[in-house]
Amino acid sequence: MKMSLRWFGKDFDSVTLEQIRQIPGVKGVITTLYNTKVGEAWKKEEVLKLKKEVEDAGLKIFGIESVNVHDDIKIGLSSRDEYIENYIKTLEVLGECGINLVCYNFMPVFDWTRSDLAKVRPDGSTVLSYDQEIIDKIDPQKMFESIDSNSNGFVLPGWEPERLVRIKELFEMYKDVDDEKLFKNLEYFLKAIMPTCEKYDIKMAIHPDDPAWPVFGLPRIIVNKENMLRMVNSVNSPCNGVTLCTGSLGSNPKNDIPDAIKSLKDKIFFAHVRNLEHTAPGKFQEAAHLSSDGSMDMYAIMKAFYDIGYEGPMRPDHGRAIWGEVAMPGYGLYDRALGAMYLQGLWEAITKSK
Protein backbone atom coordinates (compact mmCIF):
# COMPACT_ATOMS: atom_id res chain seq x y z
CA MET A 1 0.00 0.00 0.00
CA LYS A 2 1.32 3.44 -0.98
CA MET A 3 -0.16 6.31 1.03
CA SER A 4 -0.88 9.47 -0.95
CA LEU A 5 -2.90 12.68 -0.86
CA ARG A 6 -4.98 14.33 -3.54
CA TRP A 7 -3.50 17.63 -4.74
CA PHE A 8 -5.22 19.97 -7.19
CA GLY A 9 -2.22 22.09 -8.18
CA LYS A 10 -0.73 25.27 -6.76
CA ASP A 11 -3.28 27.54 -8.47
CA PHE A 12 -6.31 25.65 -7.14
CA ASP A 13 -5.35 24.06 -3.80
CA SER A 14 -4.86 25.65 -0.38
CA VAL A 15 -2.53 22.78 0.53
CA THR A 16 1.07 22.88 -0.71
CA LEU A 17 3.35 20.09 -1.81
CA GLU A 18 5.74 21.08 0.95
CA GLN A 19 3.02 20.48 3.53
CA ILE A 20 2.08 17.13 2.01
CA ARG A 21 5.73 16.07 2.05
CA GLN A 22 5.78 16.55 5.83
CA ILE A 23 3.03 13.99 6.48
CA PRO A 24 4.92 10.84 7.56
CA GLY A 25 4.56 7.98 5.11
CA VAL A 26 3.05 10.06 2.30
CA LYS A 27 5.39 9.68 -0.66
CA GLY A 28 3.19 10.77 -3.55
CA VAL A 29 0.15 12.66 -4.75
CA ILE A 30 -2.86 12.01 -6.90
CA THR A 31 -3.26 15.07 -9.10
CA THR A 32 -4.53 16.40 -12.42
CA LEU A 33 -4.34 19.28 -14.89
CA TYR A 34 -7.21 21.05 -13.21
CA ASN A 35 -7.41 23.89 -15.75
CA THR A 36 -8.06 21.66 -18.77
CA LYS A 37 -11.57 21.48 -20.18
CA VAL A 38 -13.42 18.19 -20.41
CA GLY A 39 -12.83 16.63 -23.82
CA GLU A 40 -9.54 18.40 -24.55
CA ALA A 41 -6.41 16.40 -25.30
CA TRP A 42 -3.71 17.09 -22.72
CA LYS A 43 -0.40 18.59 -23.81
CA LYS A 44 2.78 16.71 -22.99
CA GLU A 45 4.69 19.82 -21.94
CA GLU A 46 2.03 20.62 -19.33
CA VAL A 47 2.12 17.11 -17.90
CA LEU A 48 5.92 17.17 -17.75
CA LYS A 49 5.82 20.56 -16.01
CA LEU A 50 3.39 19.18 -13.42
CA LYS A 51 5.50 16.08 -12.93
CA LYS A 52 8.67 18.14 -12.41
CA GLU A 53 6.92 20.38 -9.89
CA VAL A 54 5.82 17.38 -7.83
CA GLU A 55 9.20 15.64 -8.04
CA ASP A 56 11.08 18.82 -7.14
CA ALA A 57 9.09 18.81 -3.89
CA GLY A 58 10.33 15.31 -3.10
CA LEU A 59 7.15 13.48 -4.09
CA LYS A 60 5.91 11.35 -6.97
CA ILE A 61 2.76 11.37 -9.05
CA PHE A 62 1.05 8.09 -8.19
CA GLY A 63 -1.87 8.73 -10.52
CA ILE A 64 -4.24 11.16 -12.20
CA GLU A 65 -7.68 11.98 -10.81
CA SER A 66 -9.31 12.71 -13.12
CA VAL A 67 -9.19 12.70 -16.88
CA ASN A 68 -12.87 13.54 -17.09
CA VAL A 69 -15.07 11.76 -19.61
CA HIS A 70 -17.11 14.06 -21.88
CA ASP A 71 -20.89 13.81 -21.58
CA ASP A 72 -21.19 13.05 -25.32
CA ILE A 73 -19.39 9.76 -24.59
CA LYS A 74 -21.69 8.94 -21.68
CA ILE A 75 -24.79 9.80 -23.68
CA GLY A 76 -23.56 7.94 -26.76
CA LEU A 77 -23.79 10.75 -29.31
CA SER A 78 -22.22 10.51 -32.76
CA SER A 79 -19.58 13.02 -31.62
CA ARG A 80 -18.28 10.61 -28.96
CA ASP A 81 -15.60 9.14 -31.20
CA GLU A 82 -13.95 12.56 -31.51
CA TYR A 83 -13.82 12.91 -27.73
CA ILE A 84 -12.63 9.33 -27.31
CA GLU A 85 -9.79 10.08 -29.73
CA ASN A 86 -8.80 13.07 -27.58
CA TYR A 87 -8.96 10.84 -24.52
CA ILE A 88 -6.64 8.35 -26.21
CA LYS A 89 -4.21 11.16 -27.06
CA THR A 90 -4.21 12.15 -23.39
CA LEU A 91 -3.53 8.56 -22.33
CA GLU A 92 -0.61 8.41 -24.78
CA VAL A 93 0.84 11.57 -23.25
CA LEU A 94 0.46 10.19 -19.73
CA GLY A 95 2.04 6.90 -20.76
CA GLU A 96 4.99 8.67 -22.39
CA CYS A 97 5.43 10.66 -19.17
CA GLY A 98 5.51 7.51 -17.06
CA ILE A 99 2.11 8.01 -15.38
CA ASN A 100 0.25 4.72 -15.22
CA LEU A 101 -2.97 5.24 -13.24
CA VAL A 102 -6.13 7.17 -14.12
CA CYS A 103 -9.11 7.45 -11.79
CA TYR A 104 -12.27 8.49 -13.65
CA ASN A 105 -16.04 8.27 -13.27
CA PHE A 106 -19.03 7.73 -15.52
CA MET A 107 -21.65 9.73 -13.60
CA PRO A 108 -24.09 11.83 -15.66
CA VAL A 109 -24.02 15.63 -15.19
CA PHE A 110 -22.97 15.70 -11.50
CA ASP A 111 -19.77 13.91 -10.45
CA TRP A 112 -20.97 13.82 -6.84
CA THR A 113 -23.84 15.37 -4.92
CA ARG A 114 -24.20 16.80 -1.41
CA SER A 115 -26.94 18.83 0.22
CA ASP A 116 -24.53 20.65 2.56
CA LEU A 117 -20.80 21.32 2.24
CA ALA A 118 -20.36 22.59 5.80
CA LYS A 119 -22.68 20.76 8.17
CA VAL A 120 -21.67 21.55 11.73
CA ARG A 121 -20.98 18.50 13.89
CA PRO A 122 -21.15 18.35 17.71
CA ASP A 123 -17.35 18.76 17.96
CA GLY A 124 -17.54 22.05 16.04
CA SER A 125 -16.00 20.71 12.84
CA THR A 126 -17.86 20.91 9.54
CA VAL A 127 -18.36 18.15 6.99
CA LEU A 128 -19.98 17.31 3.68
CA SER A 129 -23.43 15.80 4.18
CA TYR A 130 -26.32 14.39 2.15
CA ASP A 131 -30.03 14.47 2.89
CA GLN A 132 -32.34 13.02 0.23
CA GLU A 133 -35.30 15.05 1.52
CA ILE A 134 -33.38 18.27 0.91
CA ILE A 135 -32.13 17.12 -2.51
CA ASP A 136 -35.70 16.26 -3.56
CA LYS A 137 -36.71 19.89 -2.97
CA ILE A 138 -33.86 21.38 -5.02
CA ASP A 139 -34.28 22.34 -8.66
CA PRO A 140 -31.35 20.59 -10.40
CA GLN A 141 -30.68 23.76 -12.38
CA LYS A 142 -30.14 25.60 -9.08
CA MET A 143 -27.81 22.92 -7.73
CA PHE A 144 -24.67 24.70 -8.89
CA GLU A 145 -25.66 27.88 -7.08
CA SER A 146 -26.20 25.87 -3.90
CA ILE A 147 -22.80 24.17 -4.16
CA ASP A 148 -20.87 27.25 -5.32
CA SER A 149 -22.15 29.43 -2.48
CA ASN A 150 -20.53 27.09 0.06
CA SER A 151 -17.27 26.32 -1.76
CA ASN A 152 -15.07 28.80 0.16
CA GLY A 153 -14.18 30.35 -3.18
CA PHE A 154 -12.65 27.18 -4.62
CA VAL A 155 -13.62 25.50 -7.90
CA LEU A 156 -14.86 22.07 -6.83
CA PRO A 157 -13.97 18.95 -8.85
CA GLY A 158 -16.92 17.94 -10.99
CA TRP A 159 -18.62 21.32 -10.51
CA GLU A 160 -16.66 23.44 -12.96
CA PRO A 161 -18.74 26.53 -13.99
CA GLU A 162 -18.23 26.18 -17.75
CA ARG A 163 -19.72 22.71 -17.62
CA LEU A 164 -22.62 23.44 -15.33
CA VAL A 165 -24.00 26.39 -17.27
CA ARG A 166 -25.27 23.60 -19.56
CA ILE A 167 -27.28 21.78 -16.88
CA LYS A 168 -30.67 22.28 -18.53
CA GLU A 169 -29.29 21.17 -21.88
CA LEU A 170 -27.55 18.16 -20.33
CA PHE A 171 -30.69 16.95 -18.57
CA GLU A 172 -32.52 17.08 -21.90
CA MET A 173 -29.70 15.14 -23.59
CA TYR A 174 -29.81 12.40 -20.94
CA LYS A 175 -33.60 11.95 -21.01
CA ASP A 176 -33.42 8.70 -23.04
CA VAL A 177 -30.36 7.28 -21.26
CA ASP A 178 -31.23 4.59 -18.74
CA ASP A 179 -28.89 2.37 -16.70
CA GLU A 180 -28.46 -0.19 -19.46
CA LYS A 181 -27.71 2.35 -22.17
CA LEU A 182 -25.24 4.14 -19.90
CA PHE A 183 -23.51 0.82 -19.20
CA LYS A 184 -23.26 0.03 -22.91
CA ASN A 185 -21.76 3.46 -23.55
CA LEU A 186 -19.20 2.80 -20.82
CA GLU A 187 -18.39 -0.52 -22.44
CA TYR A 188 -17.96 1.19 -25.83
CA PHE A 189 -15.60 3.73 -24.29
CA LEU A 190 -13.50 1.10 -22.53
CA LYS A 191 -13.16 -1.12 -25.60
CA ALA A 192 -11.92 1.90 -27.55
CA ILE A 193 -9.25 2.95 -25.05
CA MET A 194 -7.99 -0.40 -23.75
CA PRO A 195 -5.46 -1.04 -26.56
CA THR A 196 -3.73 2.24 -25.67
CA CYS A 197 -3.93 1.49 -21.96
CA GLU A 198 -2.37 -1.93 -22.52
CA LYS A 199 0.40 -0.45 -24.69
CA TYR A 200 1.45 1.92 -21.88
CA ASP A 201 0.27 -0.23 -18.94
CA ILE A 202 -2.14 2.48 -17.78
CA LYS A 203 -4.61 1.22 -15.21
CA MET A 204 -8.07 2.71 -15.66
CA ALA A 205 -9.79 2.75 -12.26
CA ILE A 206 -13.46 3.73 -12.36
CA HIS A 207 -14.78 5.56 -9.30
CA PRO A 208 -18.12 4.50 -7.79
CA ASP A 209 -21.10 6.82 -8.08
CA ASP A 210 -21.61 9.17 -5.16
CA PRO A 211 -24.09 8.65 -3.62
CA ALA A 212 -24.69 5.07 -4.73
CA TRP A 213 -28.21 5.58 -6.10
CA PRO A 214 -29.95 7.67 -8.80
CA VAL A 215 -30.09 11.42 -8.20
CA PHE A 216 -32.54 13.78 -9.96
CA GLY A 217 -33.69 10.82 -12.05
CA LEU A 218 -30.30 10.41 -13.70
CA PRO A 219 -28.96 6.86 -14.11
CA ARG A 220 -26.21 5.56 -11.83
CA ILE A 221 -24.47 2.28 -12.63
CA ILE A 222 -21.30 1.94 -10.51
CA VAL A 223 -23.18 1.57 -7.25
CA ASN A 224 -22.39 -1.88 -5.82
CA LYS A 225 -20.13 -4.91 -6.02
CA GLU A 226 -22.29 -6.68 -8.59
CA ASN A 227 -22.22 -3.79 -11.06
CA MET A 228 -18.47 -3.29 -10.64
CA LEU A 229 -17.85 -6.98 -11.30
CA ARG A 230 -20.03 -6.76 -14.39
CA MET A 231 -18.01 -3.76 -15.58
CA VAL A 232 -14.59 -5.36 -15.16
CA ASN A 233 -15.79 -8.62 -16.71
CA SER A 234 -17.47 -6.95 -19.68
CA VAL A 235 -14.17 -5.64 -21.05
CA ASN A 236 -11.52 -8.24 -20.34
CA SER A 237 -8.26 -6.35 -19.94
CA PRO A 238 -5.57 -6.20 -17.26
CA CYS A 239 -5.97 -2.41 -17.41
CA ASN A 240 -9.72 -2.30 -16.69
CA GLY A 241 -10.41 -1.97 -12.98
CA VAL A 242 -11.83 0.13 -10.17
CA THR A 243 -11.13 2.75 -7.57
CA LEU A 244 -12.51 1.26 -4.37
CA CYS A 245 -14.01 4.29 -2.62
CA THR A 246 -15.33 3.28 0.78
CA GLY A 247 -17.29 6.50 1.19
CA SER A 248 -19.13 6.37 -2.12
CA LEU A 249 -20.01 2.69 -1.84
CA GLY A 250 -20.63 3.12 1.88
CA SER A 251 -23.26 5.80 1.23
CA ASN A 252 -25.58 2.81 0.81
CA PRO A 253 -25.37 0.82 4.07
CA LYS A 254 -26.41 -2.32 2.17
CA ASN A 255 -22.97 -2.40 0.52
CA ASP A 256 -20.59 -4.70 2.39
CA ILE A 257 -17.27 -2.92 1.83
CA PRO A 258 -14.84 -5.65 3.03
CA ASP A 259 -16.73 -8.18 0.90
CA ALA A 260 -16.52 -5.89 -2.15
CA ILE A 261 -12.77 -5.50 -1.62
CA LYS A 262 -12.25 -9.26 -1.45
CA SER A 263 -14.52 -9.91 -4.44
CA LEU A 264 -12.78 -7.38 -6.69
CA LYS A 265 -9.23 -7.98 -5.36
CA ASP A 266 -6.89 -7.93 -8.40
CA LYS A 267 -9.13 -5.35 -10.11
CA ILE A 268 -8.66 -2.69 -7.42
CA PHE A 269 -6.04 -0.28 -8.76
CA PHE A 270 -6.65 2.64 -6.39
CA ALA A 271 -8.29 3.13 -2.99
CA HIS A 272 -10.13 6.05 -1.40
CA VAL A 273 -10.63 5.27 2.28
CA ARG A 274 -12.92 7.37 4.47
CA ASN A 275 -15.61 7.05 7.10
CA LEU A 276 -19.15 8.36 7.23
CA GLU A 277 -22.09 8.30 9.60
CA HIS A 278 -25.55 7.11 8.59
CA THR A 279 -28.26 9.04 10.42
CA ALA A 280 -31.39 7.89 8.53
CA PRO A 281 -32.31 6.21 5.21
CA GLY A 282 -30.94 8.43 2.43
CA LYS A 283 -29.19 10.62 4.98
CA PHE A 284 -25.51 10.58 5.91
CA GLN A 285 -22.67 12.88 6.88
CA GLU A 286 -18.97 12.42 6.55
CA ALA A 287 -16.86 11.79 9.62
CA ALA A 288 -13.29 11.56 10.85
CA HIS A 289 -11.47 8.47 9.62
CA LEU A 290 -11.55 6.91 13.10
CA SER A 291 -14.03 3.99 13.15
CA SER A 292 -15.85 5.16 16.28
CA ASP A 293 -16.53 8.58 14.75
CA GLY A 294 -18.79 7.13 12.07
CA SER A 295 -20.66 4.02 10.97
CA MET A 296 -17.88 2.13 9.20
CA ASP A 297 -15.41 -0.43 10.54
CA MET A 298 -12.16 0.99 9.23
CA TYR A 299 -10.13 -1.84 10.75
CA ALA A 300 -12.15 -4.43 8.81
CA ILE A 301 -11.77 -2.36 5.64
CA MET A 302 -8.00 -2.01 5.98
CA LYS A 303 -7.67 -5.69 6.87
CA ALA A 304 -9.56 -6.61 3.71
CA PHE A 305 -7.08 -4.56 1.66
CA TYR A 306 -4.22 -6.28 3.49
CA ASP A 307 -5.70 -9.74 2.97
CA ILE A 308 -5.90 -9.30 -0.81
CA GLY A 309 -2.28 -8.15 -0.90
CA TYR A 310 -3.15 -4.64 -2.03
CA GLU A 311 -0.02 -2.73 -3.10
CA GLY A 312 -1.48 0.22 -5.01
CA PRO A 313 -1.98 3.88 -4.06
CA MET A 314 -4.37 4.73 -1.26
CA ARG A 315 -5.47 8.11 -0.02
CA PRO A 316 -7.52 9.38 2.90
CA ASP A 317 -10.60 10.85 1.33
CA HIS A 318 -12.76 13.79 2.35
CA GLY A 319 -11.79 15.26 5.70
CA ARG A 320 -13.56 17.47 8.18
CA ALA A 321 -12.82 21.19 8.28
CA ILE A 322 -11.06 21.58 11.64
CA TRP A 323 -8.91 24.04 13.61
CA GLY A 324 -10.17 27.05 11.66
CA GLU A 325 -8.74 25.93 8.34
CA VAL A 326 -10.29 27.49 5.23
CA ALA A 327 -9.92 25.12 2.28
CA MET A 328 -11.79 23.39 -0.50
CA PRO A 329 -14.63 21.55 1.30
CA GLY A 330 -13.43 18.04 2.12
CA TYR A 331 -9.85 18.76 1.04
CA GLY A 332 -8.14 20.64 3.84
CA LEU A 333 -4.76 19.59 5.14
CA TYR A 334 -5.31 18.88 8.82
CA ASP A 335 -7.99 16.20 8.94
CA ARG A 336 -6.68 14.38 5.88
CA ALA A 337 -3.23 14.31 7.47
CA LEU A 338 -4.80 12.79 10.59
CA GLY A 339 -6.58 10.29 8.34
CA ALA A 340 -3.37 9.32 6.56
CA MET A 341 -1.67 8.65 9.89
CA TYR A 342 -4.62 6.66 11.27
CA LEU A 343 -4.87 4.45 8.18
CA GLN A 344 -1.14 3.81 8.23
CA GLY A 345 -1.37 2.97 11.93
CA LEU A 346 -4.05 0.38 11.20
CA TRP A 347 -1.94 -1.03 8.37
CA GLU A 348 1.14 -1.31 10.57
CA ALA A 349 -0.81 -3.04 13.34
CA ILE A 350 -2.37 -5.51 10.89
CA THR A 351 1.01 -6.21 9.31
CA LYS A 352 2.76 -6.79 12.60
CA SER A 353 -0.06 -9.00 13.90
CA LYS A 354 0.72 -11.39 11.06
Beta strands, then each sheet from edge to edge (+ up, - down):
strand 1: 2-6
strand 2: 28-31
strand 3: 60-65
strand 4: 101-104
strand 5: 116-120
strand 6: 126-131
strand 7: 203-206
strand 8: 240-245
strand 9: 268-273
strand 10: 276-280
strand 11: 283-286
strand 12: 313-316
sheet 1: 1+ 2+ 3+ 4+ 7+ 8+ 9+ 12+ 1+
sheet 2: 5+ 6- 11+ 10-
end
